[in-house]
Amino acid sequence: MIISIIKGTGHYLPKKVIKNKYFLNFKFYNKGGLKINKSNKEIINKFKNITEIEERRYVEKNILNSDIAAIAAKGALTNSNINKEELDYIISAHNYGDINHNSFQSDLVPSIAAKVKNKLQIKNNKCRPYDMIFGCPGWIEGMILADKLLKSKYAKNILITGSETLSKVIDPHDKNSMIFSDGAGAAILSSISIKNLNEKFGVIGYDSQCDNNNELNYLSNGPSINLNYKKSLVNIKMNGRKIYEYAITEMPKMLKKIIDNNNFHLKDIKKILIHQANAKMDYAILNRLLKLYNYDLDNNFCKKIMPMTIQKFGNSSVATVPTILDLILKKKMLPHKINPGDVILMASLGAGMNINGIIYRFQK
């Protein structure tokens, strides 16, 4: 029997820390193009109360998305002890590719995965670079695709990166811009053959759901809400209310389906590593999942099972989940720990709207 296991993980967090006070002198506008008639201090305080974000990380001006993806990838390779020339695929999840720091335009030619391969100096021409454009759930979807390739015997080792430099595509006049941040995470997924398998481990199961009709433009690109701002036409736009309503309705149901369909119960899950764009939303998703299992609301249980990084790292899109995973595995998020035999659930939602989740058990 062929199974897929995580052989190594890595991440990159930019050194540049952007605290909320950074936005005190911004000029925020509403969707109608009018300046918001509130003080920035009031806007920022309300933002923090909802999202819990206190600070986030930005890359330096000359650093590209592919640069930080390659750094995270090097960390995963080192951690895995796998020769880079033994990689069969590189799957790179992102949304905007490399952003030119002068024109602010998105560059996807060549692909981020091809650039990562180049920056890792991999000579193997049978190592295939694929980009995964799937919104914020892209890294998890990359893991799902990698598992299918490995179990189909098309590969032995696959590198999956998730990286984004969202600081380069934010509208400085949109208060939602305070959510976004930069970062990168990576993992090496490898296949192994097991003869006598008493208890499954590695990638156990997963599911994805893609609602791309009325939900299509809850996250999109567009011009600034300040009509006089002409610096870039590539600005991330977000309908926060619609995303929140969709997330708390659809995510709990899908996560329960994944857990149940793989013969687990919520009590079997030791950690839920969830994409983080809004702390209030994540708590609501978990609370609704608890209700589906007839659990009483328990804040201590929530804090124990769902590690949070949004307060310090903001929303780094596809980098969020692999970054949390690497930090925990390397004991940099204590008291959170993952022990041999633990079952974890990784989940995300994002542009599309696309949502997904994957169950993974660590080997005893």
N, C-alpha and C positions, 0 to 999 in steps of 0.2 A: 504494500500500500504506500502510495506517495503522499506525503504531507508537506506543508510549507511552514517554515519556522523563521523567526527573526534572528538573524545572525549578528547584526550590529546596528547601532543607531548613532545619530549625530545631530547637532543643531548649530545655528549661528544666531546670536542676538547682537544687533548693532550696539556700539558703545554710546552713541548719542542718545541721552535721556531727555525726553520732552515732557516737562511737567505741565499741568493744566494752566498755570499762570502764563505760559507761553502764548496763550490765545487771548490774553486780556486786551491787547491792542488791535485785535482783528475787527473788521467791520462785517457783521453778520446781517444777511438779508433773508426775507421770507420768500416763499415760492412765487409770490406775485412781483418780486423784484424790488420790494420796498425794504428799507433798513428797519430791522427789528427794534421796536421802541422799548427796549429793556437794557439794563446795564450788562456788560459782558460778565461781570462777577455773578450776577443773578443767573444768566444763561449757563455759565460753567458749573455753578453749584447744583442747578437742576439736572444737568447732564451727569454729574458725578453721582447724585442720589439714585439715578435710574441705572446707570451702567456700572457704577463703582470704579470706573477708570480714574486713576490718579496721575498716571504717567504712561508713556509709550516710548517705543524705540524707533528712531529714524536712521537710515543709512546716510553716510556722507554723500555729497553731491555727485562725486565721480564714481561711486560704486553702483554696479548694475545688479539686477536680479540674478543673472547667471553667475555672477561672482559669488554671491552669498550661497546660492544653491551648491556651487562647487565646494565651498568651505564646509558646509554641512555634510556633503557627500564624502569628502576626505575623512571627516570624523567617523562616519559610519563604516567606511572601508577599514580604517585603523582599528575600530572596535570589533570588527568582524573577523579580522585576520585573513580575509579573502583577497587574493591577488586581483587587482583591478582588471587585468587582462582576461580574467575568468568570468567577467560579467557578460551575460547574453543580451540583456536589455537595460536601457536607462529610461525610466518613465518620469517625466518632470511635470508636476502639477503647478499651474499658475493661472493668472487671468490676463495679464497685460504684457508679458514678455519683458524685454529690456526697454526701459524708458530713456530716451535721449534727454540728457539734462539741459540741453539748449533749446531744442524744438518741442520737448515734452510730448513727442509722438511715440507710439508703441512700435517696437521692432520685434517681429516674430520670424524674420528670415535671416539666417537659418534659425531652426527651432532652439528653444532653451536647452532641451536634452542634448542636441548636437553640440551646443556651446559648452555644456557641462562636460561632455565626453572629451572635447578638445582641451578644456582647462585641466582635466584630470590626466591629460596626455595618454589616453588609451589608444593603442595602435590596432587592436583587434577589430578588423573590418566586419566581423560577424556580430559585433555588439551593436544592436539596433537602437537608435534614439527615438523615442516617442514623446510627444507632448500630450498632456491630459488637461483639456480645457473643460472644466465641470463645475465652475464656481468654487466656493470655499470647501466643498466636500471632495475636491480633486485628489488630494493625497490619499484619502481612504479609497476612492474609486480606483486610483492607481494600484493600491494594495490588492483590491479585488481582482483587477485585471491580471496582476502579477501572479496571484494564486492560481487563476485559471490556466495561465501559460505554464506554470510549473507543474501542475497536476496533469496537464496534457502532454508532458514530457517534451515541450518545446524549448525548455530552458532549465538551467540548474541554479543560476544566481541572477537576481534582478535588483537593481538599485532604483528606489522610488524616492524622489525629492519633492518637497513642497516649499515653494519660496515666493515671496512677493515684496515689492517696494511700493506700497500703496501711498506712501507720503508724496510720491511724485505724480499722483493722479487725483489728488484731493482738490476740491474747490475751496479756496481760502475764505469764501464768503458764505459757506454752508456750515451751520453748526454741527451737522453730522460728520464733518471732516475730523472732528476730535476723536472719533472712534478708531480710526484706522492707523495702522502701524506697519513696520517692516520686520522681516525675519525669515528664517529658513530652517527646515528640519528634513531629515533623511533616514531611511532604513534600508537594510539589505535583507531581502527575503530569499531564502534558499530552499530547495527541495531535498528531502531525505526519504529513504525507503525504510519502512518499518514492517517487520514480519509478524510479530506478535504484539498486537496493540490492545492492551487491556483498557486503557483510558486515553481518549483522544487528547492531543495537544497540538500546538501550533494554531494555524487558522482553522477555526471550527465552522463558521458560517457567516453569512452576510446577506444584505438586501439593499436595494436602491429603489427610490421612488422619484419620478420626474414629472412634475406638474407644470407644463410649459404653455398653458393656454392663457387664462386670465392672469395667471401669476407671472407671466414671462418677464414683465418689466418692473417687478418690485425692486430689482437691482439693475441698473443700466448705466450707460454713459450719456453725457450731454453737456451743453454749454453751461457756464456759470449762471447762478441765479442773479448775480449782479451783471446786468446787461452791458456794463462798461468794461468788464473784465475780459480781455481778449488773449490772455497769455496762452491758454490751451483749450481745445475743444474736447479733449479727453479728460473728463472729470467724472468720478464715480458718483452716481446718484442713487439715493436709497429712500424707499417708502417704508419708514420704520414701523408704522402702525400695521400695515399690511403684512410685513414680514413677521412681526410679533404674533399676529392672529393666526397666520399660517403655521408658524413654528409650534405654538402651544396646542394646536389642534392636531396636526399631522405627525409631529415627531414622537410623542408618547405612544401613539398607536403603532407606529412602525417599529419602534424599539422593543415594545412588548412582543410584537410578531416575531422579530428576530430571536429574542430570548426563548420564546415558547417553541418556535419551530426547530430549535436546536436542542430541545429537551433540557433546558435550564429553567431556573426560577430566579427572580430578582435577588433572592437571598444568596444565590450562588455567585453573583457578580461582586467582585471585590473593589473594582474601580470603574467609574464611567468617565472616560476622557472625551469631553464634548467640545465642539467648536465654540469659541467665546467671542461674541460680538456685543453682548448685553447681559450683565449679570442677572438682572431681573427676569429676563427671558429664560436663561438657563435654569434658574431656580423654579420657574413656573413649569418648564418642561419636566424636570425631575419630580416635582410635586404631583403633577398629573400622572406620571408613570407610577408613582407610589400608590395613588388612588386606584389605578387599574389593577393593582395587586392587593387592594384593600389594606394598605399600610396607613397608619396614622402619620400625620405630618410630624417629622422629627428633624429639627434643624441640625442636631449633632450628627445624625445619620447622613444628612445631605453633605455636610462639611467633610465627613470622613470618606464618603464614596466618590465625591465629585471634586477633584483638585481644581482650584481656580488660579489662573494667572492673569486674567484680564486687568486686574487692578494695577499691575506694574508693566504689562506688555501690550495692552490694548488688543485690537483685533488684527492679527497678522495673516488672516485668511487661511490659505492652505498650509501655512507653517504652524498653526496653532497646535493641532493634535500631535504631530510628530515631535514638536518641541517639548510638550508636556511629557510625552512618553520617554524621551531621552533624559530629561531632567530627573524624573522619578527613578528610572533604571540606574542612573549614576548617583543616586542619593543626594540630589541637589534640591529636593522639595520636601525634606523631612518636616513633619512626621509621616508624610505619604511614602509608602513603600510597596513594591511588588515582589512577592515571595514566590519561590518555586511552587508550581501547582495552581497559582492564582488564575482566575478567569476575569478578563477585563472586557469591557464594551467600549469601542471607539465610535463616535458618531458626529455627524456634521450636517449642516444645511447651508444653502447659498444660492447664488444667482441661478435663475431658471424658472421656477424654484426646483432645485434638486436636493434630495436628502438621502443619506445612507448611514449604514452602521455595520460594524464587523466585530465578531466575537473571537477572542484570542485567548488560548490557555498556555501558560508558561510550563515548560517541562519540569517535572519534579526532580 
